[in-house]
Amino acid sequence: MDERVYYEPLANGVERLPTELQLFHASPLVMRTPHWHAQVEVNFIVKGWAHYKMSGHEAKFNAGDLALFWGGQPHYLDSASDDLIYAGGHLPLVHFFRLRLPPGVQAKLMQGATLVTGATDASDPINFERWYDYARSGDLMKSSVAVDELLLRLERIRFSPYALLPDSLALHDHGELDPHTSPIVVRICEFIADNFREDIDSIDIAVAADVHPKYAMTVFKKSTGMTLNDYVNLLRLSYAQALLMRDEANVLQVAMDSGFGSLSAFNKSFRKIAGTSPSDFRRELRTRPSVSPNGRFASASLFG
């Protein structure tokens, strides 16, 4: 009999907060099934090692590795050392598309690649722990500084060797900014983050971004590999995934509260990403013991 304790997503976890930047410093539990969330995940391995099953490839991160991957594709931590400690954060796209990353990296990450670099130093574990402490301090200035410093640290990746998995080819930057980075994408992400539970469409999004709807769709697709509708649905599904974990959850009410206009649309979208229906997902969760994540998390709701 498997006596290991597994991570179970919580109703107030990262899945429920698709528009918030969460920082963490944790000894995580392994997962038995994939989950997804609408942020780019940052992992810095302070101690031990972690093995992930991603969509289409696997990745092992060792102590000192810094990694980024898109959480919108199903993934899970399926194995780890007993002494694993990792730190990092979950970056909403509004922050991710402000990063000055090397050419093509943002688009490749959004399409399922994993970036990993071992070019870290003794300051990184100290900094990641401080950023987490700042984020949970309740001091808005400290939270803002934590976010700014984290983003700058990620931008420094371009100055050292890194690899994009599954190709495992070490790459170097040649000084250009990612041509897909656009303030338009940031404005689009900001509007969707504020309104994804409402009845919005491409015209509403384009008006908010002050561009033509066709241009908004083209720029967003080039930058993320997703359509506007795909991204709106992903935020809704991430939010719905968390609501379904509540004991009193009613599937129809979850669909409505998450922004889906009908139960059929919700079922179709949920099955597409999870491979199961919302009802079956909830039923499976209820057969498992309730376990809290073995770690520490802090949120920083900053979009400035």
Backbone as CSV, one residue per row, in Angstrom:
resi,resn,N_x,N_y,N_z,CA_x,CA_y,CA_z,C_x,C_y,C_z
1,MET,0.837,-1.205,0.000,0.000,0.000,0.000,0.873,1.257,0.000
2,ASP,0.538,2.222,-0.842,1.291,3.465,-0.943,0.965,4.366,0.249
3,GLU,1.958,4.555,1.149,1.720,5.340,2.350,2.263,6.765,2.233
4,ARG,2.755,7.123,1.047,3.280,8.473,0.880,2.166,9.509,0.977
5,VAL,2.531,10.684,1.422,1.596,11.802,1.473,1.784,12.633,0.212
6,TYR,0.685,12.940,-0.457,0.742,13.659,-1.720,0.176,15.068,-1.591
7,TYR,0.657,15.914,-2.459,0.086,17.262,-2.570,-1.308,17.180,-3.174
8,GLU,-2.227,17.941,-2.631,-3.546,18.103,-3.220,-3.801,19.599,-3.376
9,PRO,-4.165,20.052,-4.564,-4.473,21.477,-4.740,-5.568,21.909,-3.770
10,LEU,-5.444,23.133,-3.280,-6.407,23.665,-2.330,-7.296,24.710,-2.979
11,ALA,-8.457,24.934,-2.371,-9.402,25.907,-2.919,-8.844,27.323,-2.924
12,ASN,-7.857,27.588,-2.075,-7.262,28.920,-2.045,-5.820,28.896,-2.543
13,GLY,-5.475,27.888,-3.343,-4.117,27.745,-3.845,-3.880,28.507,-5.132
14,VAL,-2.769,28.174,-5.791,-2.380,28.887,-7.003,-3.441,28.763,-8.098
15,GLU,-4.154,27.616,-8.110,-5.183,27.436,-9.141,-6.302,28.457,-8.991
16,ARG,-6.585,28.872,-7.767,-7.677,29.813,-7.511,-7.243,31.255,-7.777
17,LEU,-5.924,31.472,-7.891,-5.397,32.835,-7.986,-4.636,33.036,-9.297
18,PRO,-5.301,32.873,-10.444,-4.594,32.906,-11.729,-4.044,34.270,-12.111
19,THR,-4.473,35.327,-11.418,-3.984,36.663,-11.771,-3.044,37.234,-10.724
20,GLU,-2.709,36.454,-9.685,-1.816,36.934,-8.641,-0.424,36.353,-8.798
21,LEU,0.586,37.157,-8.440,1.949,36.667,-8.409,2.197,36.078,-7.027
22,GLN,2.415,34.776,-6.981,2.674,34.089,-5.720,4.145,33.729,-5.620
23,LEU,4.748,34.015,-4.494,6.113,33.582,-4.208,6.067,32.460,-3.186
24,PHE,7.027,31.553,-3.254,7.028,30.433,-2.312,8.450,30.062,-1.909
25,HIS,8.544,29.431,-0.769,9.789,28.848,-0.273,9.338,27.614,0.495
26,ALA,9.551,26.424,-0.073,8.818,25.263,0.414,9.603,23.966,0.323
27,SER,9.151,23.006,1.123,9.533,21.605,0.965,8.292,20.914,0.409
28,PRO,8.155,20.838,-0.906,6.890,20.416,-1.512,6.644,18.919,-1.435
29,LEU,5.374,18.575,-1.487,4.970,17.185,-1.621,4.866,16.842,-3.098
30,VAL,5.159,15.574,-3.428,4.984,15.151,-4.812,3.490,15.055,-5.120
31,MET,3.172,15.057,-6.401,1.783,14.989,-6.849,1.533,13.639,-7.505
32,ARG,0.293,13.196,-7.473,-0.019,11.933,-8.149,-0.716,12.159,-9.480
33,THR,-1.234,13.356,-9.685,-1.889,13.676,-10.949,-1.494,15.088,-11.380
34,PRO,-1.575,15.377,-12.680,-1.217,16.717,-13.161,-2.200,17.777,-12.672
35,HIS,-1.701,19.003,-12.584,-2.566,20.158,-12.388,-2.114,21.230,-13.364
36,TRP,-2.778,22.338,-13.385,-2.405,23.426,-14.276,-2.800,24.737,-13.626
37,HIS,-2.141,25.789,-14.028,-2.460,27.122,-13.523,-2.004,28.133,-14.572
38,ALA,-2.606,29.293,-14.574,-2.399,30.257,-15.666,-1.248,31.210,-15.377
39,GLN,-0.141,30.701,-14.866,1.047,31.495,-14.635,2.279,30.751,-15.137
40,VAL,3.339,31.488,-15.378,4.639,30.880,-15.637,5.255,30.561,-14.281
41,GLU,5.736,29.345,-14.118,6.299,28.929,-12.833,7.811,29.091,-12.831
42,VAL,8.320,29.627,-11.737,9.756,29.795,-11.523,10.173,28.864,-10.392
43,ASN,11.138,28.015,-10.640,11.671,27.120,-9.608,13.158,27.361,-9.427
44,PHE,13.576,27.616,-8.207,15.001,27.605,-7.864,15.194,26.504,-6.831
45,ILE,16.066,25.542,-7.138,16.268,24.408,-6.237,17.336,24.774,-5.211
46,VAL,16.888,25.005,-3.991,17.785,25.384,-2.899,18.586,24.167,-2.427
47,LYS,17.910,23.015,-2.355,18.538,21.803,-1.837,17.832,20.591,-2.421
48,GLY,18.587,19.527,-2.727,17.983,18.301,-3.241,17.743,18.346,-4.734
49,TRP,16.731,17.603,-5.180,16.384,17.581,-6.599,14.888,17.380,-6.767
50,ALA,14.388,17.792,-7.947,12.966,17.665,-8.268,12.819,17.148,-9.686
51,HIS,11.875,16.229,-9.882,11.603,15.688,-11.220,10.160,15.983,-11.600
52,TYR,9.970,16.628,-12.738,8.637,16.979,-13.233,8.292,16.187,-14.485
53,LYS,7.032,15.838,-14.599,6.486,15.372,-15.871,5.707,16.534,-16.478
54,MET,6.199,17.024,-17.606,5.581,18.132,-18.311,4.718,17.585,-19.441
55,SER,4.123,18.466,-20.175,3.345,18.066,-21.340,4.311,17.805,-22.494
56,GLY,4.648,16.528,-22.722,5.512,16.179,-23.847,6.964,15.920,-23.492
57,HIS,7.383,16.176,-22.263,8.750,15.868,-21.865,8.856,15.809,-20.347
58,GLU,10.014,15.368,-19.863,10.291,15.321,-18.436,11.503,16.196,-18.134
59,ALA,11.604,16.650,-16.898,12.712,17.525,-16.529,13.121,17.255,-15.089
60,LYS,14.424,17.159,-14.868,14.950,17.008,-13.514,15.792,18.233,-13.189
61,PHE,15.490,18.882,-12.069,16.221,20.054,-11.618,17.026,19.679,-10.372
62,ASN,18.297,20.018,-10.382,19.176,19.718,-9.264,19.474,20.977,-8.458
63,ALA,20.076,20.790,-7.295,20.403,21.918,-6.428,21.194,22.968,-7.202
64,GLY,20.748,24.212,-7.102,21.398,25.306,-7.808,20.797,25.619,-9.153
65,ASP,19.892,24.775,-9.644,19.244,25.037,-10.940,18.131,26.069,-10.784
66,LEU,17.979,26.900,-11.802,16.888,27.864,-11.896,16.116,27.538,-13.159
67,ALA,14.808,27.370,-13.037,14.010,26.917,-14.173,12.733,27.736,-14.322
68,LEU,12.256,27.842,-15.563,10.980,28.480,-15.867,10.189,27.560,-16.779
69,PHE,8.874,27.461,-16.550,8.011,26.737,-17.476,6.594,27.275,-17.365
70,TRP,5.818,27.079,-18.405,4.443,27.567,-18.493,3.520,26.600,-17.776
71,GLY,2.843,27.099,-16.748,1.961,26.255,-15.953,0.618,25.979,-16.579
72,GLY,0.345,26.607,-17.730,-0.948,26.409,-18.373,-1.110,25.054,-19.026
73,GLN,-0.014,24.313,-19.179,-0.091,22.947,-19.674,0.005,21.995,-18.486
74,PRO,-0.776,20.927,-18.492,-0.763,19.998,-17.355,0.651,19.511,-17.033
75,HIS,1.002,19.535,-15.761,2.335,19.144,-15.308,2.253,18.717,-13.852
76,TYR,3.249,17.970,-13.396,3.272,17.641,-11.971,4.643,17.189,-11.516
77,LEU,4.901,17.454,-10.249,6.118,17.006,-9.568,5.882,15.553,-9.171
78,ASP,6.499,14.622,-9.897,6.198,13.204,-9.656,7.240,12.508,-8.796
79,SER,8.392,13.170,-8.581,9.425,12.553,-7.764,10.356,13.643,-7.252
80,ALA,10.893,13.446,-6.063,11.785,14.441,-5.476,12.614,13.798,-4.384
81,SER,13.756,14.401,-4.081,14.573,13.927,-2.963,13.872,14.255,-1.646
82,ASP,14.174,13.481,-0.635,13.535,13.698,0.671,13.878,15.061,1.265
83,ASP,15.026,15.605,0.863,15.467,16.877,1.436,15.177,18.074,0.528
84,LEU,14.313,17.886,-0.470,14.056,18.964,-1.436,13.526,20.230,-0.771
85,ILE,14.159,21.339,-1.078,13.644,22.675,-0.764,13.719,23.479,-2.052
86,TYR,12.603,24.054,-2.457,12.647,24.908,-3.641,11.990,26.244,-3.335
87,ALA,12.371,27.232,-4.115,11.840,28.580,-3.958,11.487,29.102,-5.348
88,GLY,10.703,30.163,-5.379,10.353,30.733,-6.677,9.017,31.428,-6.643
89,GLY,8.317,31.335,-7.743,7.045,32.029,-7.830,6.218,31.595,-9.017
90,HIS,4.990,32.084,-9.035,4.076,31.878,-10.156,3.786,33.251,-10.761
91,LEU,4.246,33.468,-11.987,4.151,34.770,-12.638,2.945,34.839,-13.559
92,PRO,1.976,35.702,-13.279,0.902,35.939,-14.250,1.502,36.491,-15.538
93,LEU,0.836,36.294,-16.637,1.388,36.724,-17.922,1.622,38.227,-17.987
94,VAL,0.868,38.992,-17.207,1.069,40.440,-17.219,2.485,40.785,-16.749
95,HIS,3.067,39.968,-15.870,4.453,40.160,-15.461,5.404,39.493,-16.451
96,PHE,5.053,38.309,-16.882,5.925,37.545,-17.762,6.251,38.315,-19.039
97,PHE,5.278,39.001,-19.609,5.514,39.698,-20.865,6.168,41.063,-20.682
98,ARG,6.489,41.387,-19.446,7.329,42.560,-19.201,8.805,42.174,-19.125
99,LEU,9.080,40.882,-19.040,10.461,40.424,-18.955,11.191,40.635,-20.271
100,ARG,12.427,41.076,-20.182,13.278,41.213,-21.359,14.106,39.937,-21.488
101,LEU,13.482,38.934,-22.081,14.125,37.640,-22.247,14.768,37.543,-23.630
102,PRO,15.670,36.580,-23.838,16.324,36.426,-25.137,15.332,36.138,-26.267
103,PRO,15.766,36.330,-27.519,14.887,36.161,-28.673,14.178,34.810,-28.699
104,GLY,12.875,34.845,-28.854,12.087,33.634,-29.034,11.792,32.846,-27.777
105,VAL,12.424,33.183,-26.651,12.276,32.367,-25.444,10.853,32.418,-24.905
106,GLN,10.252,33.607,-24.867,8.892,33.704,-24.353,7.939,32.827,-25.147
107,ALA,8.019,32.910,-26.470,7.131,32.108,-27.313,7.372,30.618,-27.110
108,LYS,8.644,30.200,-26.976,8.943,28.780,-26.792,8.435,28.274,-25.450
109,LEU,8.559,29.099,-24.409,8.037,28.698,-23.106,6.525,28.538,-23.164
110,MET,5.852,29.467,-23.831,4.397,29.392,-23.939,3.953,28.177,-24.746
111,GLN,4.842,27.666,-25.594,4.521,26.496,-26.409,4.909,25.190,-25.726
112,GLY,5.416,25.276,-24.478,5.658,24.058,-23.712,7.100,23.757,-23.373
113,ALA,8.057,24.604,-23.791,9.459,24.357,-23.460,9.719,24.672,-21.984
114,THR,10.773,24.097,-21.459,11.237,24.386,-20.106,12.627,24.995,-20.196
115,LEU,12.810,26.152,-19.583,14.123,26.784,-19.544,14.793,26.418,-18.234
116,VAL,16.071,26.017,-18.314,16.815,25.691,-17.094,18.240,26.184,-17.229
117,THR,18.757,26.756,-16.167,20.146,27.189,-16.134,20.765,26.807,-14.794
118,GLY,22.020,26.416,-14.845,22.770,26.140,-13.633,23.677,27.300,-13.264
119,ALA,23.562,28.401,-14.016,24.414,29.574,-13.794,23.852,30.421,-12.660
120,THR,23.914,29.880,-11.462,23.448,30.577,-10.257,24.624,30.694,-9.290
121,ASP,24.422,31.440,-8.207,25.520,31.607,-7.262,24.983,31.656,-5.835
122,ALA,25.880,31.907,-4.881,25.531,31.841,-3.466,24.509,32.886,-3.051
123,SER,24.326,33.935,-3.856,23.357,34.969,-3.503,21.918,34.539,-3.787
124,ASP,21.727,33.572,-4.683,20.371,33.210,-5.093,19.516,32.630,-3.967
125,PRO,19.986,31.649,-3.195,19.128,31.159,-2.101,18.798,32.240,-1.087
126,ILE,19.731,33.137,-0.835,19.480,34.239,0.100,18.419,35.177,-0.459
127,ASN,18.549,35.514,-1.743,17.603,36.439,-2.375,16.203,35.855,-2.454
128,PHE,16.083,34.591,-2.863,14.756,33.994,-3.000,14.040,33.945,-1.650
129,GLU,14.782,33.648,-0.588,14.144,33.623,0.726,13.734,35.034,1.154
130,ARG,14.569,36.027,0.843,14.214,37.403,1.205,12.988,37.881,0.419
131,TRP,12.929,37.550,-0.867,11.772,37.959,-1.666,10.490,37.348,-1.118
132,TYR,10.580,36.096,-0.710,9.399,35.470,-0.104,9.004,36.192,1.183
133,ASP,9.972,36.488,2.040,9.695,37.191,3.295,9.087,38.570,3.038
134,TYR,9.605,39.278,2.034,9.049,40.582,1.677,7.605,40.450,1.206
135,ALA,7.342,39.421,0.382,5.998,39.257,-0.179,4.954,38.979,0.887
136,ARG,5.350,38.340,1.960,4.380,38.008,3.014,4.419,38.999,4.178
137,SER,5.200,40.068,4.033,5.374,41.025,5.127,4.155,41.905,5.373
138,GLY,3.309,42.062,4.355,2.190,42.987,4.465,2.569,44.414,4.117
139,ASP,3.830,44.629,3.808,4.337,45.946,3.424,4.334,46.044,1.897
140,LEU,3.518,46.942,1.339,3.386,47.035,-0.116,4.701,47.407,-0.788
141,MET,5.487,48.255,-0.157,6.773,48.626,-0.735,7.701,47.415,-0.815
142,LYS,7.749,46.644,0.272,8.585,45.445,0.259,8.104,44.443,-0.796
143,SER,6.789,44.274,-0.904,6.243,43.364,-1.919,6.630,43.813,-3.313
144,SER,6.535,45.117,-3.564,6.885,45.664,-4.872,8.359,45.444,-5.181
145,VAL,9.219,45.666,-4.189,10.656,45.452,-4.370,10.942,43.981,-4.648
146,ALA,10.258,43.075,-3.945,10.459,41.640,-4.159,10.142,41.253,-5.593
147,VAL,9.024,41.754,-6.111,8.636,41.438,-7.482,9.641,42.010,-8.469
148,ASP,10.005,43.273,-8.280,10.954,43.913,-9.200,12.294,43.187,-9.217
149,GLU,12.783,42.815,-8.042,14.075,42.132,-7.977,14.006,40.735,-8.589
150,LEU,12.900,40.035,-8.370,12.742,38.712,-8.980,12.757,38.814,-10.502
151,LEU,12.023,39.776,-11.046,11.972,39.929,-12.500,13.347,40.279,-13.068
152,LEU,14.072,41.150,-12.379,15.421,41.489,-12.825,16.342,40.266,-12.778
153,ARG,16.183,39.430,-11.744,16.996,38.203,-11.667,16.700,37.295,-12.853
154,LEU,15.457,37.185,-13.229,15.109,36.338,-14.364,15.666,36.906,-15.671
155,GLU,15.695,38.222,-15.780,16.261,38.828,-16.986,17.762,38.569,-17.085
156,ARG,18.433,38.385,-15.957,19.871,38.108,-15.972,20.202,36.739,-16.546
157,ILE,19.198,35.877,-16.720,19.440,34.560,-17.308,20.091,34.701,-18.681
158,ARG,19.752,35.768,-19.412,20.234,35.940,-20.779,21.755,36.073,-20.856
159,PHE,22.423,36.416,-19.755,23.853,36.664,-19.774,24.699,35.424,-19.512
160,SER,24.071,34.284,-19.285,24.797,33.044,-19.004,24.185,31.901,-19.813
161,PRO,24.895,30.779,-19.933,24.344,29.639,-20.668,23.059,29.124,-20.035
162,TYR,22.113,28.720,-20.871,20.873,28.106,-20.412,20.431,27.108,-21.469
163,ALA,19.508,26.255,-21.117,19.005,25.252,-22.052,17.494,25.337,-22.121
164,LEU,16.959,24.984,-23.270,15.521,24.856,-23.445,15.212,23.384,-23.670
165,LEU,14.499,22.789,-22.735,14.113,21.386,-22.853,12.807,21.294,-23.627
166,PRO,12.600,20.216,-24.434,13.342,18.954,-24.404,14.578,18.892,-25.290
167,ASP,14.973,19.968,-25.957,16.109,19.915,-26.871,17.445,19.760,-26.159
168,SER,17.523,20.243,-24.901,18.744,20.136,-24.100,19.956,20.752,-24.790
169,LEU,19.727,21.802,-25.549,20.810,22.489,-26.246,21.114,23.784,-25.527
170,ALA,22.338,23.934,-25.040,22.720,25.163,-24.339,22.697,26.327,-25.320
171,LEU,22.076,27.426,-24.919,21.935,28.592,-25.768,22.599,29.795,-25.120
172,HIS,22.971,30.756,-25.960,23.532,32.008,-25.471,22.778,33.152,-26.122
173,ASP,22.669,34.247,-25.422,21.981,35.429,-25.934,22.931,36.258,-26.787
174,HIS,22.387,36.897,-27.812,23.180,37.753,-28.673,22.748,39.206,-28.584
175,GLY,22.026,39.551,-27.508,21.783,40.955,-27.234,20.467,41.535,-27.674
176,GLU,19.652,40.786,-28.444,18.383,41.323,-28.906,17.277,41.038,-27.898
177,LEU,16.266,41.889,-27.901,15.079,41.626,-27.095,14.147,40.717,-27.870
178,ASP,13.310,39.997,-27.152,12.337,39.123,-27.790,11.426,39.950,-28.685
179,PRO,11.392,39.668,-30.000,10.581,40.476,-30.918,9.091,40.357,-30.664
180,HIS,8.674,39.318,-29.910,7.245,39.149,-29.650,6.768,39.956,-28.448
181,THR,7.702,40.452,-27.654,7.310,41.217,-26.474,6.619,42.489,-26.919
182,SER,5.493,42.783,-26.312,4.715,43.929,-26.765,3.916,44.513,-25.616
183,PRO,3.905,45.845,-25.499,3.048,46.454,-24.481,1.576,46.162,-24.727
184,ILE,1.243,45.841,-25.967,-0.145,45.486,-26.288,-0.530,44.211,-25.550
185,VAL,0.382,43.238,-25.526,0.105,41.972,-24.835,-0.085,42.225,-23.348
186,VAL,0.721,43.118,-22.784,0.577,43.453,-21.362,-0.796,44.056,-21.099
187,ARG,-1.231,44.981,-21.956,-2.558,45.597,-21.769,-3.661,44.555,-21.910
188,ILE,-3.495,43.640,-22.852,-4.478,42.565,-23.041,-4.559,41.703,-21.782
189,CYS,-3.391,41.314,-21.252,-3.361,40.455,-20.057,-3.967,41.157,-18.856
190,GLU,-3.696,42.453,-18.716,-4.249,43.209,-17.603,-5.773,43.229,-17.660
191,PHE,-6.327,43.465,-18.857,-7.784,43.524,-18.994,-8.408,42.157,-18.719
192,ILE,-7.817,41.108,-19.284,-8.363,39.768,-19.085,-8.273,39.369,-17.614
193,ALA,-7.162,39.716,-16.954,-7.005,39.386,-15.534,-8.105,40.007,-14.695
194,ASP,-8.516,41.210,-15.048,-9.549,41.916,-14.282,-10.962,41.463,-14.629
195,ASN,-11.138,40.825,-15.789,-12.500,40.596,-16.296,-12.791,39.188,-16.790
196,PHE,-11.910,38.212,-16.531,-12.101,36.893,-17.141,-13.369,36.190,-16.677
197,ARG,-13.912,36.562,-15.527,-15.137,35.920,-15.055,-16.388,36.591,-15.616
198,GLU,-16.192,37.645,-16.385,-17.309,38.338,-17.024,-17.503,37.827,-18.444
199,ASP,-18.575,38.281,-19.088,-18.866,37.892,-20.470,-18.105,38.828,-21.401
200,ILE,-16.848,38.465,-21.715,-16.014,39.309,-22.569,-15.664,38.572,-23.854
201,ASP,-15.383,39.338,-24.908,-14.971,38.744,-26.173,-13.801,39.528,-26.742
202,SER,-13.364,39.159,-27.941,-12.180,39.776,-28.538,-12.358,41.268,-28.774
203,ILE,-13.572,41.691,-29.028,-13.819,43.121,-29.249,-13.616,43.903,-27.952
204,ASP,-14.148,43.389,-26.842,-13.946,44.040,-25.543,-12.459,44.137,-25.210
205,ILE,-11.741,43.048,-25.471,-10.311,43.004,-25.156,-9.539,43.991,-26.019
206,ALA,-9.871,44.038,-27.310,-9.172,44.940,-28.234,-9.425,46.401,-27.887
207,VAL,-10.664,46.714,-27.511,-10.989,48.091,-27.124,-10.154,48.500,-25.913
208,ALA,-10.043,47.610,-24.956,-9.255,47.913,-23.756,-7.778,48.107,-24.086
209,ALA,-7.286,47.363,-25.093,-5.880,47.470,-25.493,-5.656,48.562,-26.531
210,ASP,-6.745,49.187,-26.990,-6.687,50.286,-27.958,-6.100,49.860,-29.294
211,VAL,-6.511,48.677,-29.762,-6.077,48.177,-31.070,-7.267,47.521,-31.775
212,HIS,-7.098,47.223,-33.056,-8.141,46.531,-33.813,-8.230,45.084,-33.339
213,PRO,-9.434,44.513,-33.277,-9.574,43.127,-32.803,-8.690,42.118,-33.538
214,LYS,-8.589,42.241,-34.853,-7.759,41.283,-35.601,-6.289,41.424,-35.228
215,TYR,-5.858,42.657,-35.005,-4.468,42.873,-34.635,-4.209,42.344,-33.230
216,ALA,-5.157,42.548,-32.328,-5.024,42.028,-30.968,-4.885,40.508,-30.992
217,MET,-5.708,39.852,-31.781,-5.658,38.396,-31.871,-4.325,37.925,-32.447
218,THR,-3.824,38.639,-33.470,-2.568,38.256,-34.115,-1.383,38.413,-33.176
219,VAL,-1.282,39.560,-32.511,-0.165,39.824,-31.599,-0.171,38.837,-30.442
220,PHE,-1.342,38.575,-29.881,-1.430,37.671,-28.742,-1.070,36.243,-29.149
221,LYS,-1.539,35.817,-30.293,-1.246,34.472,-30.783,0.255,34.299,-31.024
222,LYS,0.899,35.305,-31.610,2.339,35.215,-31.864,3.130,35.161,-30.564
223,SER,2.667,35.865,-29.565,3.401,35.959,-28.305,3.203,34.744,-27.417
224,THR,2.015,34.171,-27.421,1.678,33.121,-26.461,1.429,31.751,-27.075
225,GLY,1.178,31.718,-28.387,0.787,30.448,-29.001,-0.660,30.098,-28.742
226,MET,-1.385,30.975,-28.031,-2.790,30.761,-27.697,-3.652,31.829,-28.347
227,THR,-4.904,31.477,-28.598,-5.859,32.494,-29.000,-6.323,33.251,-27.759
228,LEU,-6.941,34.397,-27.962,-7.497,35.133,-26.837,-8.511,34.286,-26.083
229,ASN,-9.338,33.574,-26.827,-10.356,32.738,-26.198,-9.731,31.607,-25.387
230,ASP,-8.633,31.025,-25.911,-7.934,29.965,-25.174,-7.438,30.479,-23.829
231,TYR,-6.881,31.692,-23.827,-6.317,32.232,-22.589,-7.414,32.592,-21.585
232,VAL,-8.482,33.197,-22.067,-9.613,33.510,-21.184,-10.135,32.225,-20.552
233,ASN,-10.292,31.187,-21.377,-10.785,29.909,-20.861,-9.817,29.284,-19.866
234,LEU,-8.513,29.446,-20.097,-7.534,28.880,-19.174,-7.645,29.522,-17.799
235,LEU,-7.805,30.850,-17.755,-7.996,31.518,-16.468,-9.271,31.030,-15.793
236,ARG,-10.326,30.904,-16.567,-11.595,30.423,-16.015,-11.462,28.994,-15.491
237,LEU,-10.745,28.140,-16.231,-10.588,26.748,-15.820,-9.709,26.621,-14.578
238,SER,-8.681,27.446,-14.500,-7.843,27.439,-13.305,-8.668,27.822,-12.081
239,TYR,-9.473,28.849,-12.226,-10.341,29.298,-11.138,-11.371,28.210,-10.795
240,ALA,-11.953,27.602,-11.830,-12.961,26.556,-11.613,-12.363,25.330,-10.939
241,GLN,-11.132,24.990,-11.312,-10.455,23.832,-10.720,-10.407,23.972,-9.198
242,ALA,-10.135,25.185,-8.726,-10.075,25.427,-7.283,-11.457,25.375,-6.648
243,LEU,-12.456,25.951,-7.314,-13.814,25.930,-6.766,-14.330,24.505,-6.613
244,LEU,-13.958,23.631,-7.535,-14.427,22.249,-7.486,-13.883,21.494,-6.272
245,MET,-12.852,22.026,-5.652,-12.262,21.368,-4.489,-13.040,21.631,-3.209
246,ARG,-13.972,22.554,-3.264,-14.797,22.829,-2.089,-15.841,21.735,-1.911
247,ASP,-16.093,21.369,-0.692,-17.040,20.286,-0.416,-18.436,20.602,-0.943
248,GLU,-18.814,21.873,-0.879,-20.176,22.251,-1.275,-20.298,22.580,-2.757
249,ALA,-19.238,22.328,-3.526,-19.219,22.741,-4.929,-20.353,22.116,-5.732
250,ASN,-21.051,22.956,-6.463,-22.055,22.527,-7.427,-21.514,22.836,-8.815
251,VAL,-21.454,21.829,-9.686,-20.775,21.987,-10.969,-21.381,23.115,-11.800
252,LEU,-22.695,23.202,-11.833,-23.330,24.280,-12.600,-22.958,25.644,-12.031
253,GLN,-22.983,25.771,-10.708,-22.640,27.047,-10.087,-21.179,27.402,-10.321
254,VAL,-20.304,26.390,-10.284,-18.888,26.619,-10.564,-18.710,27.145,-11.989
255,ALA,-19.440,26.553,-12.921,-19.361,26.995,-14.319,-19.755,28.455,-14.443
256,MET,-20.831,28.842,-13.791,-21.312,30.219,-13.873,-20.356,31.180,-13.160
257,ASP,-19.882,30.791,-11.976,-19.001,31.657,-11.199,-17.643,31.847,-11.870
258,SER,-17.257,30.897,-12.705,-15.965,30.974,-13.380,-16.020,31.750,-14.686
259,GLY,-17.214,32.099,-15.130,-17.325,32.911,-16.337,-17.815,32.173,-17.563
260,PHE,-18.091,30.865,-17.419,-18.619,30.121,-18.564,-20.114,30.396,-18.683
261,GLY,-20.556,30.581,-19.890,-21.956,30.929,-20.097,-22.904,29.759,-20.023
262,SER,-22.359,28.537,-20.069,-23.220,27.360,-20.030,-22.457,26.177,-19.473
263,LEU,-23.191,25.190,-18.984,-22.573,23.988,-18.448,-21.881,23.196,-19.552
264,SER,-22.475,23.176,-20.740,-21.892,22.415,-21.850,-20.538,22.999,-22.258
265,ALA,-20.439,24.327,-22.300,-19.166,24.967,-22.648,-18.108,24.668,-21.589
266,PHE,-18.521,24.680,-20.334,-17.611,24.375,-19.234,-17.118,22.933,-19.329
267,ASN,-18.038,21.999,-19.522,-17.656,20.587,-19.618,-16.684,20.343,-20.765
268,LYS,-16.943,20.963,-21.905,-16.095,20.772,-23.086,-14.693,21.318,-22.842
269,SER,-14.606,22.527,-22.298,-13.305,23.144,-22.037,-12.535,22.389,-20.953
270,PHE,-13.230,21.971,-19.903,-12.583,21.262,-18.800,-12.028,19.922,-19.267
271,ARG,-12.819,19.196,-20.039,-12.379,17.888,-20.520,-11.179,18.024,-21.457
272,LYS,-11.124,19.126,-22.205,-10.038,19.339,-23.159,-8.696,19.437,-22.446
273,ILE,-8.650,20.113,-21.300,-7.371,20.280,-20.606,-7.132,19.207,-19.551
274,ALA,-8.177,18.733,-18.885,-8.004,17.783,-17.774,-8.162,16.332,-18.205
275,GLY,-8.794,16.100,-19.344,-9.009,14.731,-19.800,-10.130,14.024,-19.068
276,THR,-10.881,14.770,-18.290,-12.005,14.203,-17.541,-13.063,15.284,-17.362
277,SER,-14.250,14.899,-16.941,-15.316,15.876,-16.742,-15.152,16.553,-15.386
278,PRO,-15.742,17.734,-15.202,-15.693,18.384,-13.883,-16.273,17.513,-12.778
279,SER,-17.347,16.803,-13.082,-17.982,15.945,-12.072,-17.063,14.809,-11.651
280,ASP,-16.403,14.180,-12.630,-15.485,13.091,-12.306,-14.263,13.612,-11.563
281,PHE,-13.783,14.807,-11.946,-12.654,15.430,-11.264,-12.978,15.651,-9.793
282,ARG,-14.149,16.192,-9.525,-14.563,16.461,-8.150,-14.766,15.153,-7.382
283,ARG,-15.355,14.175,-8.039,-15.602,12.886,-7.383,-14.287,12.218,-6.979
284,GLU,-13.288,12.282,-7.860,-11.986,11.683,-7.551,-11.331,12.396,-6.377
285,LEU,-11.452,13.722,-6.345,-10.870,14.472,-5.236,-11.477,14.070,-3.901
286,ARG,-12.765,13.826,-3.898,-13.461,13.516,-2.644,-13.119,12.141,-2.112
287,THR,-12.551,11.262,-2.939,-12.155,9.931,-2.480,-10.757,9.943,-1.877
288,ARG,-10.061,11.089,-1.961,-8.700,11.174,-1.444,-8.695,11.819,-0.059
289,PRO,-7.717,11.476,0.768,-7.582,12.154,2.054,-7.209,13.605,1.849
290,SER,-7.706,14.471,2.710,-7.404,15.905,2.618,-6.033,16.170,3.193
291,VAL,-5.149,16.767,2.375,-3.782,17.034,2.781,-3.406,18.449,2.381
292,SER,-2.783,19.178,3.277,-2.317,20.526,2.965,-0.916,20.455,2.393
293,PRO,-0.562,21.363,1.472,0.788,21.382,0.939,1.804,21.630,2.048
294,ASN,2.914,20.900,1.971,3.967,21.059,2.965,4.909,22.163,2.506
295,GLY,4.503,23.411,2.679,5.333,24.502,2.209,4.773,25.827,2.634
296,ARG,5.410,26.897,2.154,5.022,28.243,2.547,4.808,29.064,1.289
297,PHE,3.706,29.789,1.244,3.378,30.567,0.069,2.962,31.974,0.490
298,ALA,3.238,32.921,-0.380,2.810,34.304,-0.146,2.425,34.919,-1.474
299,SER,1.374,35.727,-1.475,0.901,36.356,-2.688,1.261,37.832,-2.716
300,ALA,1.522,38.303,-3.927,1.766,39.723,-4.131,0.916,40.180,-5.306
301,SER,-0.213,40.804,-5.011,-1.135,41.243,-6.059,-0.680,42.584,-6.623
302,LEU,0.319,42.532,-7.475,0.906,43.752,-7.997,0.888,43.725,-9.513
303,PHE,0.353,44.772,-10.098,0.322,44.836,-11.552,1.000,46.093,-12.068
304,GLY,1.632,46.870,-11.195,2.277,48.100,-11.607,3.642,47.864,-12.223
